[in-house]
Structure formats: C-alpha cells, structure tokens
Amino acid sequence: MWIDYVRSFFKLSPLQIIALTAYGEARGEGKIGMQAVINVIHNRRLHPPQYFQDSDILEETGSPYHAVCLKKYQFSSYNLGDPQRGILLRLSDPNTFDAELQNNLSLRRAWEVCQDLAAGRLTEITGGADHYFATYIKRPDWTKGMVYRTTIGNHEFWSDPPHISEQPQVFRPEKTLTITPTEELLKVVVPSTIAGTIPPL
C-alpha cells in the first residue's frame, strides 16, 4: 500500500512536512517558488478532505497537511523512482531536518515561509490555485474545465472548483476542518489581473 512508502515522513511535524514538500518541489525556483507550493498545499488543506487528502494517512497521523502532501501522485518528489525522493527521505527524521536547516539555505527559506504561515501572515500569491505543473511540459489534460490563475517561475497555477482561498493564509494543524466553506469561497473566481490571461498552448 502507498502509505507504507511514505510512513517514514510521519515523524515530521506538519510545518516540517510542508517545508520539505516545497523544498522537494521548487527549491530551484527560490523562495517565491517554494511559497507558491506552500500556498497550493494550504489551499488543498482548506478543501473538503475527499478532494485532496489521503484518508488513511489522515487517520494515522491526524494531520491534514501530511494527508495532503503525501497523497499518492500529488507531489512528484515523493513518487517512487523520482530522484528527489531520496533527498527527502534523508530529511525525514526531525533531528536531521533541524540540523539541515543550519546549512541548507533553500530548506531554511522554505521553513521561513512556513513560519509566516504559522503566524497567520502568509500572502497568497497563486490566486487560489490548488494545482500546478511545469511550463516545459505539455499542458496536462486535467486543466480542462479548470481556471488558470498565474505563472510563477517555471510553473503554471490552476484551480479546480470549488474554489477555496484564504488571504492571508493561516496554519490549521488540527484534523477537522476549522472553517466552513461559504458561498463566496465555493464559487469559481474569474482570473484576476494577477493571474492574467490563459497562456497559449
């Protein structure tokens, strides 16, 4: 079962798993790129659990952020065979993670963004995106019916209805959803000037 392949990461705290995921997905994009990934993780956490959370992981860890980050095929750096997976596995021990923060500037930047999330002051820069993909690949079929939000670095950001966003973003580590999606949150928002127009294929 998939949960057996990601159980090594369960020892990390919710903020550590968020930072590690951003590090694995976008450290080459700098702090802004990693912030965009963290925005997406949090946007997925706000959705009803059946959208983006692995129920087995949620049950075992009690952490919606683990259930979002470690769900199968959601973040490629955890996929079996992905070269990033070995790097992340090395950092799956909390003590190793903390030690790495001292000398790893990229991981420390991801951690700083997580501290902003924990303090309730993280700016949402993706326009409410809950999906993204690298611009150097062909646009995936899953974008059909979705709303283009913005491009940050080498990634396009999209959202799937129901649209759920929060500004600023606020860390919510508990298992149960602490906000009730309102009609405003559930509507699909027309892309703003931040998002711009859908780029051509």
N, C-alpha and C positions, 0 to 999 in steps of 0.2 A: 504493500500500500504506500501511496505517496507520503503519508505522514511519517513513515519510518525513515524516509530520506531527508526529512527536514527537522526531525526531532532534536538534532544537535543544536539547533538555534533557539530552542525553547528556554535555555538558561539565560538568554539575554533579556534585559528589561524591554518594555515597549519602546522607550525612546532609543535604546541601542539598536533594536531591530529596524526601526525607521531609518536611523542614520546609516546603518550598514547597507540597507537596501538602496538608499540614494547613492552611497559610495560605489556600490557594485554596478549600478545602472548608469551613472552620469558623472563620475569623478573627472572624466576628460572634458566635461563641459563647465567645470569650475563651480563656484558657489551658487551662482544663479541657476545653472542646470540642475544641480542637486536640490535646490529649493523647489524647482518645478516638480521634480519627482515626489518630494515630500508633500507638496500641495495635492498631487494626484492621490497619494496614499490616504491623506486625510479626507479628501472628497469621497473616496471609496468607503472609508470608515463611516461616513455620515449616511450612506445609503442603507436601506433595509438589508439585514445580513445576507439574505439569499442572493443578492446581486453580486457581491464581491468577496464574501468571506467563506473560508472552508469551515464547515460546521464541526468537523472532528478536531481540527486544530483549535478552534474557539473553545470547544468543550474541555480539551485537555489543558490549555494554557490560561483560559479565562481572559485572554487579551484579544480584542478585536483587531489591533494592529498586527499582531502575529498572524491572525486569521486572514488578513488582507495581504500582507507581504509574502507569506509563504504558501498561498494558494497555488495549486499546480498551474503552470503555464501563464502566470500573471506577470511575473518579473523574470526576465530571461536569465539573469545572473544566478538564479537558483536551479535552473534546469540541469538535469544530468547531462554531462558532456560539455557544458558551457565552460570556457576557460576561466571565467570569473568565479565559478562555484568553489574551486579550490582555495582561492584567495579569501573568500567569505568564510569558508569552513575553518580556516586558520584563525579567524577572528571571532568564532562562535562562542568562545569562552569569555565570560565577562571580565576576568582579570587580564586576559590577553588583549581584549578590546580596549580596556582602560590604559594599559601600557602603551599600546599603539598610538593612542591619542597624543602622547608626548612628542612623537617624532614624525607622525604622518599628517602633513598639512591638509591634505584633501579630506581625510576622515575627520580631522578636527573642525574643518569648515562645515561638514555635514552635521556634526554634533552641535555647532553653534546655531545652525538653523533650527535644530530640534529644541534647543534651549529657548529660542523665540516662540516656537510652538507651545512649549510647556508654560511659558509666561503669558500666553494668550495675545501675542503681538505679531504673529507671523502673517505677513501680507500674502494674499492670494494673487499670484501673477499669471495663472494659466487660464483665467476666465471661467473657472469652474470645471476644468477638464477632469475626466476620470479615465482617460485612455491617452496613449501617445505611441508614436512609432518614429523610427529613424528616417530622416528625409532621403537618405541614399538608397532606400529600398522602394519597390513599387508600392503604391498606396494599397493597403490591405482591403479586402472585401468587407471587413467588419465596419468600415467607415460609412457604408451605405446606410442612409437613414439617420446618421449622427450629425452633430453640429460641430463644425470647425471652430476652434477657439483662438489659437495663436500658434506662432512658431517661435521657439526659443532655442537658439543654437542649432543643433542638428536634429531637432525633434519637432514634429507637429503634434499639437494637443487638440483632442476632440472630447465631446461629452455625449453620453447616451442618456435618453430620457429614462426616468425622471431626473431633471437637472437639480442637483443639490450642491449648494456652495455656502460658504460662510466667510465673512470678512470682518475682523481678522479671524484667522483660524485659531481654534482653542483645543488644546490637548484633552482628550477624553479617554482615559485608560480603562475605564470600567467596562464590564461585559455588555451591559444593557445600553441601548441607545438612549442618550440623555436628552435629545431634542426630538420633538415630534415634527416631521416634515409638514410644513404648511403649504397651502395652495401656491404661495409665492415661490417656495423652494422647489415644488414639484413641477412647475412649468418649464418648458424648454425655452431658454432665453435666446433671443436673436443675437448673433455675434455682435459684440460691441466694437467700437473703434479700436480698442486694444487688440482685439482678435483680428480685425481687418477682414479681407475677403478670402474666400477659399482659394488657395493657390492652384494653378492649373496642374493637370496630371502630367 
